[in-house]
Amino acid sequence: MRRLAMTAVVVLAGWIGAWSLPAPKTLPDSSDWGRGAQRFMKKLAAGQASKLVIMGQSISTSNNQWTHTVGDDLKARYPKATYDYAAVAACASDCLAGQVPGFATLSDAGCVLVYVYGGERGYEQLVRALKNKLPADCDIVFMGNHSVAGAYDSAYMPLYFLPDMCNRYNFGWIDIATPWARYLSDNNLSGQALRSDNVHLNNDGQTLMGQLVKPYFIVRNVTTTPRINDAWAVSGEKVFVKFSARLDSTSAQATANYALSGATVTRAQILGDQKTVALSTSPIAPGSYTLTVNGVKDREETPNVTSGATKTFTVTAPPAEWMEADIGETDGVKGSVTHTAGSTDFVVKSTGGDNTYFHKNELHYVYRQAFGDCEMVAKVTAITKQATDCRAMVMIRDDTTCYARFASMSTCLRQTAPDQDWQNAGVEFMTRRAWYDSLTVKRVLSKSLPRWIKVTRVGDVFTGYESADGTSWNPVGSPVTISMSHEVTIGLAAASQGTYGMTGTATFSNVAFKSSPSGVGIRKPDAAICPARIPDLTIENGAIVLNGLSSMVKQVKVSSVDGRLLYRNGIAAGRLVIRPAVRGLCVVTIVTEGRVMTQRVVLK
């Protein structure tokens, strides 16, 4: 671990002055650096010759400076390292699979670094082709994509499918999407600031990409046992445990390795990130609990094993019919809610996350179900903060994933900066119109507390309001049209911004909401459009198969048991085969012109 930390310092120093935009404020998580590339790296460390082959499309050819940053850094540290290319412009994963047999340079490769776009089937074809072509001891490392526009602007592949594929095949995995989005958010930039077109990188983008990839290639020497970073309960019979390292699935899913004070663990299931385990338990009432873990191994070549690791956490209960969730990364600091029984007062503490803007949200959300036309109103009486700023928010949200569509109205307490007048306290109407889309923000400055805020939905039109007295309401910005599901979540949130691990609290009073009854306020479809149950759903060889879908279907999505989005598409007609990147309980949802249908399935 000391080797990883020292590398991080060297890399950060190398960024200073390397480009026209600001250097990154934080490095990506270094805990997985080198994973899946150890045979290659240990050959180089032993003074043996070995070759890195960079594979992909036009963004991975020798014309891209980031590839030379990575290759030249390897050569500077290991004199017998070489690098070459196996890249074809405009050739996605399925196309590249057909090109693999003709790449002579792959025959003696020590490691292949793959950066390519395409769908699930194309990647599986590419993996098979590589395994047939490469030497038996060659390592394979995949990269996720940066912020792009157009057809490839999707979070599903880099955040769900590809990490899971690399876990299944024991490949190396370099997460580019997360630190890329964080850099853009930290510097209030759009994705285009680092691109020369919808996909390709400009000079600053080339610099950032090279500096995100090159520190990955190190010799790992991890001897610390997996720590419990966090533990929290949901739904009264489920506990989630976040470890510091990727886990061996067999030991992580052995229920005998977990002991929970005051409750019994009945099942353990490792989730797609390979660091989080979902524990099914006997019923959990509000109170304090201590989890003890023994015998869980990490995925190092010589596994490290937990022994007596403990984590104490508190279960708090929102009022009846309300739920709560941490959305996005927490940086190890969970959010919470305190409610005064019999009142409309709530105190919501934010998580330690630091990303309210851009493609994802990091916040603590207290919510309930709503249908059709709805509104949420609250009086914000106080905000406290440790970070640069904290928001108190009322929100209507499609689901509890960090990339979901939403509309919110917030009031903010910010640290004033002389060169940034917009950071004075005020109110904001914030919306995301499409999943994983950037945000639209309308601000009105100098609105002091206490302040009333409200967000409303009429059809698919969302409007934000602020008021000094809760009677005379002023719209903030213009109404925004968002094609959101009939069944949504609605509630309160607190979000911090400025420093990871720092929190804030938002105090609400006079909380009230309105919602249409289930099924009211929407256009009823003809019965032929979609029946009341999901049509012809079957499970075939671990895949969800839907037959006979009508062209009136607007959306199909699959979620994990903890609410994580696993699959989502726009329009699906005819036959659809979905292979989620998890096993166990999943929820399938079909949205038509006026009906939302869900069905639970178990994938084995």
Buried (B, 14 or more C-beta within 10 A) or exposed (E): EEBBEEBBEEBBEBBEEBBEBEBBEBBBEBBBBBBBBBBBBBBBEEEEEBBBBBBBBBBBBEEBBBBBBBBBBBBEEBEEBBBBBBBBEEBBBBBBBEBBEEBEBBEBBBBBBBBBBBEBEBBBBBBEBBEEBBEEEBBBBBBBBBBBEEEBBBBBBBBBBBBBBBBEBEBBBBBBBBBBBBBBBBEEBEBBBBBEEEBBBBBBBBBBBBBBBBBBBBBBEBEEBBBBBBBBBBEEBBBBBBBBBBBBBEBBBBEEBBBBEEBEBEEBBBBBBBBBBBBBBEEBEEEEBEBBBBEBBBBBEEBBBBEEBEBEBEBEBBBEEBBBBBBBBBBBBBBBBEBEEEEBBBBBBBBBBBBBBBBBBBBBBBBBBBBBBBBBBBBBBBBBBBBBBBBBBBBBBBBBBBBBBBBBBBBBBBBEEEEEEEBBBBBBBBBBBEBBBBBEBBBBBEBEBBBBBBBBBEEEEBBBBBBEEBEEBEBBBEBBEBEBBBBBBBBBBBBBBBBBBBBBBBBBBBBEBEBBEBBEBBEEBEEEBBEEEBBEBEEEEEEBBBEEBBEBBBBBBBBBBBBBBBBBBEEBEEEBEBBBBBBBBBBBBBBBBBBBBBEEBEBE
